[in-house]
């Protein structure tokens, strides 16, 4: 799953020089990954890329810093689940939903939209995995 996020990131054009520099940092970060460690390494690299990407003026800032911190904590829980050696797709789906809800509560709509899309993708993968087990 993380591999698709990494591929999508590498294929999208940068908005400016700063975004291109963040993408180059991401490429350098995943260069040391092997097939066995790619999921964990790329998840950590994606977080580092997100932190290094310059924020635009349209990014919403929450009125309540406590709500933002709570939403960030939920996002960190998702990352921990994703980087686990054998994660449960259903738990990942649920955590994506909780994270989306936390960003909605923080009134950070652009983050909410991203996490809602992430929830749809994660839940779709969980449904596919569940069908394979049956």
C-alpha positions as MATLAB code, in Angstrom:
seq = 'XXXXXXXXXXXXXXXXXXXXXXXXXXXXXXXXXXXXXXXXXXXXXXXXXXXXXXXXXXXXXXXXXXXXXXXXXXXXXXXXXXXXXXXXXXXXXXXXXXXXXXXXXXXXXXXXXXXXXXXXXXXXXXXXXXXXXX';
ca = [
       0.000    0.000    0.000;
       2.767    2.430    0.871;
       4.469    1.681   -2.405;
       1.551    3.280   -4.288;
       1.831    6.450   -2.223;
       5.549    6.588   -2.955;
       5.041    6.011   -6.687;
       2.311    8.662   -6.851;
       4.544   11.138   -5.058;
       7.460   10.531   -7.389;
       5.282   10.900  -10.499;
       3.573   14.182   -9.578;
       5.264   17.381  -10.701;
       6.517   19.774   -8.040;
       4.745   23.090   -7.596;
       7.982   25.000   -7.113;
      11.672   24.601   -6.313;
      11.001   23.987   -2.610;
       8.562   21.167   -3.424;
      11.101   19.671   -5.842;
      13.759   19.819   -3.117;
      11.432   17.982   -0.711;
      10.810   15.349   -3.392;
      14.569   14.928   -3.921;
      14.941   14.415   -0.166;
      12.269   11.705   -0.355;
      14.064    9.980   -3.235;
      17.306   10.027   -1.279;
      15.537    8.646    1.789;
      14.042    5.596    0.035;
      17.211    4.831   -1.896;
      18.444    2.603    0.955;
      15.235    0.554    1.184;
      15.171   -3.104    0.257;
      12.138   -5.101   -0.823;
      11.714   -6.428    2.719;
      11.958   -3.010    4.375;
      10.288   -0.842    1.736;
       6.955   -0.412    3.549;
       8.508    0.732    6.816;
      11.174    2.889    5.175;
       8.813    4.542    2.709;
       6.273    5.313    5.462;
       8.984    7.069    7.454;
      10.194    8.860    4.311;
       6.656    9.974    3.443;
       6.301   11.494    6.906;
       9.639   13.261    6.499;
       8.548   14.484    3.036;
       5.274   15.802    4.434;
       7.131   17.681    7.171;
       9.600   19.148    4.636;
       6.998   20.199    2.064;
       6.333   23.922    2.219;
       2.799   24.743    3.292;
       0.776   27.011    1.051;
      -1.210   29.983    2.248;
      -4.421   28.028    1.625;
      -3.615   25.374    4.240;
      -6.052   25.800    7.078;
      -4.755   26.586   10.517;
      -6.913   25.314   13.357;
      -8.462   27.718   15.797;
      -7.774   25.224   18.579;
      -4.170   24.003   18.929;
      -5.304   21.182   21.221;
      -7.596   19.815   18.498;
      -4.690   20.000   16.024;
      -2.446   18.107   18.438;
      -5.138   15.446   18.903;
      -5.472   15.090   15.123;
      -1.701   14.828   14.726;
      -1.653   12.119   17.410;
      -4.287   10.152   15.478;
      -2.175   10.501   12.305;
       0.850    9.197   14.237;
      -1.179    6.175   15.386;
      -2.045    5.467   11.742;
       1.648    5.630   10.816;
       2.510    3.218   13.648;
      -0.128    0.767   12.436;
       1.072    1.099    8.851;
       4.712    0.445    9.738;
       3.934   -2.657   11.819;
       5.393   -5.811   10.332;
       1.986   -7.502   10.064;
      -0.721   -4.877   10.360;
      -4.447   -5.552   10.355;
      -6.082   -3.873    7.327;
      -9.353   -3.453    9.234;
      -7.574   -1.683   12.105;
      -5.822    0.538    9.552;
      -9.208    1.395    7.989;
     -10.671    2.262   11.392;
      -7.665    4.392   12.342;
      -7.880    6.305    9.045;
     -11.518    7.074    9.880;
     -10.606    8.235   13.386;
      -7.855   10.427   11.948;
     -10.217   11.972    9.393;
     -12.719   12.697   12.152;
     -10.023   14.303   14.310;
      -9.056   16.671   11.479;
     -12.741   17.474   10.944;
     -13.048   18.317   14.645;
      -9.972   20.546   14.332;
     -11.680   22.273   11.358;
      -8.694   21.530    9.113;
     -10.662   20.777    5.969;
      -7.771   20.158    3.557;
      -6.303   17.568    5.951;
      -9.772   16.124    6.506;
     -10.238   15.665    2.747;
      -6.861   13.904    2.447;
      -7.605   11.586    5.350;
     -11.115   10.846    4.080;
      -9.601    9.733    0.763;
      -7.041    7.707    2.731;
      -9.897    6.120    4.703;
     -11.730    5.141    1.511;
      -8.572    3.571    0.094;
      -7.678    1.773    3.344;
     -11.203    0.435    3.792;
     -11.294   -0.745    0.189;
      -8.057   -2.648    0.740;
      -9.429   -4.080    3.993;
     -12.550   -5.298    2.186;
     -10.420   -6.892   -0.529;
      -8.206   -8.594    2.063;
     -11.283   -9.814    3.944;
     -12.742  -11.336    0.788;
      -9.461  -13.126    0.067;
      -9.541  -14.727    3.525;
     -13.082  -16.045    3.063;
];
